Amino acid sequence: MSESTTADPTITAPTPTTSTEHQPTNENASDWHTDNDSDASDHHPDPDSLINHAESIKYWESITSDNNGMLGGFPQISRIDLQHSSMFLKKLLISLPPNTPTTALDCGAGIGRITHNLLLHYCTTVDVLEPVKKFTDTLASTPIPPSVNGKLGTIYNVGLEGMTFNPERPYAVIWIQWCFGHLTDAEGVQFLRRVKEEGGLAKGGYIVVKENVVGTDGEKMYDETDSSVTRSENGFRALFREAGYRIVRDEMMKGVPRAWGLFAIRCWALKAE
């Protein structure tokens, strides 16, 4: 496989949030804390206040380094997800300015499900952002077939809130999937702004955000399992606007059986204003 390097950015940051994939289900939604939960409002008026980065890390470090662990017991969703992501990404790449290096950053990469099965197939170099080292050890040891042109670049063992960007190494694609829920609204806006302010995106580049949603205007819900929140579609759109981004592509992922009891999955492509 291609050689990769591991970096530990010299920054002062809180305990890194894990940015690994997780599939919350809606079958136990009545047990979750929401924005308007009258029973919990006296103690936790905003589900963001329940997010605990240390608890998130603790949860993910207890999870097996395979698709079953990464996807919360729903490994069967991987094929559907990758098919949709492949079509979504191809539409973005053909619109990049000519001669743009197709470098990518996989945020919350876990064991490399997206790195190896999507990004390396379309991008020249893929850097990885993932705070749980045992997951990146698995990712880095996974062979890259000779037929795949992309190479694995730098591995950053930090969370989204701890990442800094080098304007000399901008990305054509920053892929964020099933990990934004580990950030509060304020942390999410700060990350998106930092990408823009520190030159993290190449000219014409995209940030892709693919996440579960609780409907168009549903109440934000907190999941105690991995200390994360699930937002509504409009909740995400408000964050994007506040951070100074516009949505250039917006799709709902189809093909997930209702019987699985999962939340809807939405995918956005963003460009800086």
N, C-alpha and C positions, 0 to 999 in steps of 0.2 A: 504494500500500500504506500501512498505518498507519505512523506515525513510531515509531522505536524509539530508545532511548538506550543508550549504552554506558557501563558503570561499571567501575571498577577499584578494588575495595574496598581501603581503606587498612589493610592487614594485613601482617604479616611472615610469609611462608610460604616453604617450599622451592619449588624449581622445580615448577610445577604439573604434576600428572599429566594426561595427556590422558584424557578421559572419553568418547572417541568410540566409535562402534559398530564391532565386529569380530566375525567369525564364525570361531572356531577349528574345525578339523576334527579328527576322532578317528582319521583314517587313519594319521597319523604319531605316534600316542600313544606308541609304544615309544621314540621319540627324546626324549620330554619328561622333565623332572625331576619326581619325585613325592616325597611325604612319606617313603616307605619305600624309596627308590631306594638299594640297597646300594652301588652304584658311586659315587654322589654324596654319600652321607651324611657322609663324612668332611669334605667341603668345604661342602656346602649341605644341612644336615639339614632345613631348612624351605624350600619353594619361595618363601615370602614374602621370604626373604632375597635372592632373585635379582631381585626387582622393582627396576627402575631407571627412575626418573621421567624422567631426561634422555633415555634411550634410547627411551622411549615417545613422547615429544614428537618426537624425531628421526624415528621411524618415521612418525608421522601427518603430519608436515610434508612427507614425501615422497610422500604418497598423493594421488590426484586428488580434486578436490572434486565428486564425483558418487556416485550410489548404488553403483556398482561398487566404488569405492574405500572408501566407508564400510562396506560389507558384505563386505569381504574377498573379492571376486570372486563373490559370490552375490547379485546384485541381485534375482534371481527370488524370494528369500524375503520381500521387502518386502511384497508383496500379502497373503501368508498371515499375516505378522506383524501388519500393520495391521488386518486383519479380526478377528483374535483380540483385539488390544488395544482395538479399538472396543467390542466386546461386553463386555470386562472393565471398561473405564472407565464405560460407561453404567450398569452394575450398581452401581458405587460412587457415582456422582453422584446417583442417585435416593434414596440413603440419607443424604445430607448434611442437617444441620439446616436448617429453613426459613430463607430469606433469607441463606444463606451465599454470599458472593461467590465465584464459581468461578474463582479465580486459580490459575495453575499455574506450576511451575518445571520446565523440561526440562533434566535433568542429562546432560551428555555429548551435547549436541544435535547436534554435527557440522554438517552443512549444512542441518539443519532438517527432516529426513524425518519425524520424529514431530511436531515443532512445527507444520508446515504441513499434514500429512495426517491428524493426529489431534487434538492439543490445541486448536488454534485453532477447530476445528469444535464443540467442546463447552465451552470455557472462555472467559470474558470477556477475560482478559488472560493472556498467556504470557510469562514471563521465561525467559531462556536462560542456561545455564551451560556454557561451552565454552572451553577454554584456547587452542585453535588459531585464531588470528584470521582466517586465510584462509577457514576454514570458516564463521565467523560473518559474514564479508563476503558470502559467497554466500547465506547464510540471510537476511540483512537485505535483500538486493537482490531476493529472490524475491517477485513480486507476490502480494498477498493478494486473491483474487477478491471482488467485492462481495457475493456470496452468503454469505461467511463472516463471522460476527458478531464473532469474536474479534479482538483487536488484539495486536500484538507490543509487549512492554513493554521491560524493561531487559535488556541483554546484558552478562553478566559474563564477561570473558575470564580466568577462573581455573579451576583444577581443583576437584574435590570437596573436597580437603583444605584448600583456601584460601578456601572460601566461608564468610561470616558472614551471620547473619540479623537482620532488623529486625522486632521484635514488632509494629510498626505496619503491617507489610506481610506478614501470614501467608498461607500457601498452602493452598488446599483440596486440592490434589494436587501432590505432588513425585514426578516420574516419573524413575526411574533405570534405564536399560536399556543392557546390553552395555558397561558401563564400570566396574562394581564390581571387576572383576578387576585393575584398575590400582592398587588399594589393597591394602595388607597388612590382615590381620585387625584389627590395632590401629587403623589409620587408618580402616577401615570403621566400627568401633564408635565411634570418636571423632566421625566425621561424623554418624552417626545420633543420638548423644547431643547433639551441638551443635544439631541441628534442634530437639530437644525443649527443651533448656536455654535456647536463645535465642528461643524463641517462633516458630519457623519454620512451624509447622503451625496452621491455623485450627482452632477448636473442631469436632471431628468429622471433621477432615481425614485424609487418607491419604498414606502413602508407598508407592509402587508400585516394586517391584524385579523386573525381568525379565532373567534371565540364563541362559546355558548352564550345564548341570550334568553332572558325571561320575557319574551314578547316585545312589542313595540314600545310600550310605556310601563312595563311591569315594574314592580318594586324590586330594588336591589336586595339580593338574598345572600346571607352568610352561611357557608358550609363549614361545620366544625371539624369535618374529617381532615382537611388539609389546611384549614384556616385561610379560606379564600372567599371571594365574593363573586356572584354572577350578576351582571348588569343587564339592563334593557338595551334595545337598539338605540333609542334616543339618548340613553345614558352615555353610550359610547360616542355618539355623534357630538354630544355636548363637550366631551373631553377633547375630541379631535379639534373642534372649533376653538376651544380655550387655548389649546397648545399652538394654534396657528397653522392648521392643516386643512386641506379640502379633500373631499372624497371624490376620486375619479373613477372608481369602480366599486360596485356594491352587489354582492350575490348571497343568496341563501343556499346553503349546501343541501342538495336533495338526495334521496335514496336511503335514508336511515329509517328502518322499520319503526313504526310507532310502538310496537310491542317491547322495544328495548327500553322505553321509558326515559329517554334522554331529552335534554333541552334542545331547542333548535340551534343550529350552528350558522353563523353569519361571517362573511369574509369581506373585508374592505381593503382597497388600495388607496393610499394617501400620498399626497404631494404637499410640500411646504408652500404656504402662501408667499 
